């Protein structure tokens, strides 16, 4: 089994807080796309028992995560902008 940094484990936890994710994005430990993919996989696994989501909008979630990943790379204030000032464009 490969050794995973503690910051990565915390960021990929289903119970990760916004500050934890922001720190992980800023440090490059994880990307918004990676977190979105893991969250969507968890939703897929749990949805049959929960029966709570009509349409998960997977493509939109991944597209938005990709946009935020690019913004983090381009923006001088990085992931802080993405996490703290994110506004939906739906």
Steps between C-alpha positions, in 0.01 A plus 500: 500500500636844406558761764256792466574837666276580798381820330375297206310257725333789683406677176351187345296411808123526448503720812765746377432859600524797265821626669655153460411492130624855447835416656527181292418693179754774580775251577421290192429186704169451317311677222132596482456242221639224718270593789201521263575155352529343844182672621308386192624143547383507862163636391470220243576239764257638759216617275319163476455500879432873533280550194550875547645633173292520183777612265860518627611728210838325485618678184422844640671423832817381323497797259469747787774321696724518191433872467590554864816294460605725210410812703717378789795455267449840336385715792758661728288434808445140392252267661394754761312678222346175381382385842409828667363702212344229288173592335283259306461573130209260451 
